[in-house]
Amino acid sequence: MLLIAAGLRLWRLEDNGFGTAYYAAGVRSMLQGAWLFFYNSFDPAGYISLDKPPVAFWIQTAFAAVLGYSGWTIHLPQALAGVASVALLYRLVRQPFGVAAGLSAALLLAVMPVAVAVDRSNNTDSWLVFFLLLAATAALRGRGLSLVAAMALLGVAFNVKMLAALICGPALLAGWLFAGTLDWRRRLAWMAAAGVTLAVVSLAWAVAFDLTPKDSRPYAGSSHDNSMLELIVVHNGLERFVRAPRTPPTPPPVQAQTPRLEAYDAVPVGPLRLAAPALAAQFAWTLPLAVLGAVFGWRRRRASVALWSSWALTYGIVFSAAGGIFHAYYLAALAPPLAALAGIGCFELWRRGPGHLALGLAATALWQGYIVGASLGWDATWTGFPLVALLAGVVTLWRAKRPPAVVGGVALLILPALWALSTVFAPGNLTLPSSSLARWLGRDDGRGPLLSRTYGALTNDPKLRAFLHDHRGEARFLLAAPNALLAAPVIIQSGQPVMAFGGFFGADPVLSVDAFARQVEQGEVRFVVLGNTRRPRDFERWVQAHGTPVDPDLWRSLPAEPRRSIVLYDLAPD
């Protein structure tokens, strides 16, 4: 199982380049000093921080420091975390339910499409899952100190992805309560101690960041008030649930209708959201087995089933209600409980005999038929695999023997394995990873043009970097850009200070136009690159008014793209 997990996560990993350039630039910057490392700086000048907590990036930086900085070395930690998570899940399921259940759960997590997609990226969700599984290991011991340890590990997970980690808190508490034998007074005392531990570990770094004088640390990226605590509550909290209302645009003429460019996975919010084929195909191929595992495993090992069921329910409810920033790869947090419960379901159905096996095969085959039919078409040959499983269930029931169920079980693994392999051969958008057999087959994956492929920034141009190095003079910053998306490739390739004066998207109030003008007067900034935004902000208008466009023949080697072209401005021409 570990070899399967490692193969899916490491095979052709180097093809993913630097993945999310924003994070890769942060790692390149943090390699250049302890101060930059501690404050999770996006750029080598310590101008602005990444908009996520630091633990996952500290790990990536450590790997890069030992193995050398490259796209492969910053992706390797997540791949290894994914393999380690498979091992942890095996141990967690094996202890209460036996080796067969543990191996089944491990295999299902190893080939879980969304888990493979995330583990092949430099996003932080792989480490979120790893630390949550460590916390679950501690919680299921049922002792007083084990809850404190679980909450400490949950605090570490908080410093991987903030509030996304705390969703698992009720599940850890439920598992601990069912696993323990302490009286209620001692339980309440340990719960209080665990709560204090969680608060201290979770907020220690954010409080240290905010208590540092603002002129002695980077600006807190994606915040409005330069506060890491505000980032926790607003951008990485409320904005994940509630999307800011938009003024309805004037309907364009019929002949001018254009496809919408969705920046988020636009699946309608509601109780059946995660049943939508585009999302279900990421993680829910064995959902009926997981439900049956929760039902039949409850009497045997309540602590384990309570933890996994609560974990799945809390994240499922949150993701179903999240109406703000939502991406398919968030569903990686649902991979461990679904795999664990499905592994338990396989064991319990096998133990109960052919009748129960037939029920599990039939329910899962029908569910997989729905996913693949809605994704690839009901006449697609791929629907044959669920059909084989369904027939195996019929034979199992008819002959009253277990062996035919093995054939059906293998058939049920084919489609999730193919979806997982799609992340190796057709990864799509490397920043917002997902799996899609349709994409691998060259069809529309339904995510829209922005989410179905990776668009390299036009600032990733060697001729541009050479020009900047030759003409930079004494300027502190090699380049300034309105957002981190344009700045990141230059940082990755050069390791030089680049100012993203508007933060990640260009909307952060990092400094005023007057302050920027003073930096230009002091010679800290000379060159600015701007995109072809339709509504230029004050910064863009100031640069356009005070700068001189540089002849593209001097610095551009990449082909121009009219819809997303860039212009280089010189604010101190010779």
Sequence and secondary structure as in RCSB ss.txt:
>XXXX:A:sequence
MLLIAAGLRLWRLEDNGFGTAYYAAGVRSMLQGAWLFFYNSFDPAGYISLDKPPVAFWIQTAFAAVLGYSGWTIH
LPQALAGVASVALLYRLVRQPFGVAAGLSAALLLAVMPVAVAVDRSNNTDSWLVFFLLLAATAALRGRGLSLVAA
MALLGVAFNVKMLAALICGPALLAGWLFAGTLDWRRRLAWMAAAGVTLAVVSLAWAVAFDLTPKDSRPYAGSSHD
NSMLELIVVHNGLERFVRAPRTPPTPPPVQAQTPRLEAYDAVPVGPLRLAAPALAAQFAWTLPLAVLGAVFGWRR
RRASVALWSSWALTYGIVFSAAGGIFHAYYLAALAPPLAALAGIGCFELWRRGPGHLALGLAATALWQGYIVGAS
LGWDATWTGFPLVALLAGVVTLWRAKRPPAVVGGVALLILPALWALSTVFAPGNLTLPSSSLARWLGRDDGRGPL
LSRTYGALTNDPKLRAFLHDHRGEARFLLAAPNALLAAPVIIQSGQPVMAFGGFFGADPVLSVDAFARQVEQGEV
RFVVLGNTRRPRDFERWVQAHGTPVDPDLWRSLPAEPRRSIVLYDLAPD
>XXXX:A:secstr
 HHHHHHHHHTTGGGGTTSSHHHHHHHHHHTT HHHHHTTBSSTT  BB SS SHHHHHHHHHHHHH SSHHHHH
HHHHHHHHHHHHHHHHHHHHHH HHHHHHHHHHHHT HHHHHHHTSSSSHHHHHHHHHHHHHHHTT  HHHHHHH
HHHHHHHHHHHTHHHHTTHHHHHHHHHHH    HHHHHHHHHHHHHHHHHHHHHHHHHHHHS GGGS B TT SS
S HHHHHHIIIIIHHH            GGG      SS     STTGGGSHHHHHHH TTHHHHHHHHHHHTTT
 HHHHHHHHHHHHHHHHHHHH  SS  GGGGGGGHHHHHHHHHHHHHHHHHH HHHHHHHHHHHHHHHHHHHHHH
H TT GGGHHHHHHHHHHHHHHHHT SHHHHHHHHHHHHHHHHHHHHHHH    SSS    HHHHTTS  SS TT
TSS    TT  HHHHHHHHHH TT S SEEESSHHHHHHHHHHH   EEETTTTTS    S HHHHHHHHHTTS 
 EEEEE  SS  HHHHHHHHH EE  HHHH  S   GGG EEEEESS  
